[in-house]
């Protein structure tokens, strides 16, 4: 592992409120030096005033406002990791001391580990992060009642983990690509984990590593909230279709005949947790334009491979991904 613990990628998206605390707490996340890549994506005028002492820092600026998936891919291409692991870390997170070191040890102990999440609390540390709990509940080992006192660093293996704080083996992301930009934001992390699993890598949670997560720093206006709901609905269907391979057409038909009418009815009745009809219809209008790709497994995979070639994905970096 050398003298550098890992490479951490953070997207700044209207991030002046969040980045100072995120970076300040990250400074104690490892006993070793951390390579930090800041991705200046949108409206970060305070970026130049950040205290970046103690890091090996690279700042890259996106050519336009990008979604979560595209912006992370841009950062990896512009500043490839030169460590054996890389971390995708949200700007609205707070780090507990040494969580990066605990995660790195998990990778050292398991050569088949591809992606790993720390244990994620809410930003005020009072509750468990909802997305984290959803992923963790898929492990028979996971017991949230005992996690805070758990000193066993043996990871909990799960099908998918959340992208709020995701440590990935560099070898794996270089070989298989990172996030598919078809998602923009939301569900790209689940899709990535499933791609790793298809290529014999494992996904897990480290029980001794902790961060806090606000969840929603980029959703600061009613318009942004509506856009978020629309993306989540659309991307949930894309993920379901991919899970149904090779029977994607049948899965889409079931969705259109059962789930879509039910969601529209719930929206009309404004039942709890339902989405407005305009959001549901907008999500499916967006999906319609993507169906020629996502209904055909081969075409879908070719599109992602073509995207990686178009952005000069750094497959050559395998030779420098170990420390």
Secondary structure, 3 states (H helix, E strand, C coil): CCCEEEEEEEEEECCHHHHHHHHHHHCCCCCCEEEEEEEEEECCHHHHHCCCCCEEEEEEECCCCCCHHHHHHHHHHHCCCCCCEEEEECCCEEECCCHHHHHHHHHHHCCCEEEEEEEEEECCCCCECHHHHHHHCCCCCCCHHHHCCCCCCCCEEECCCCCCEEEEEHHHHHHHCCCCHHHCCCCHHHHHHHHHHHCCCEEEEEEEEEEEECCCCCCCCHHHHHHHHHHHHHHHHHHHHHHCCCCHHHHHHHHHHHHHHHHHHHHHHCCCCCCCHHHHHHHHHHHHHHHHHHCCHHHHHHHHHHHHHHCCCCHHHHHHCCC
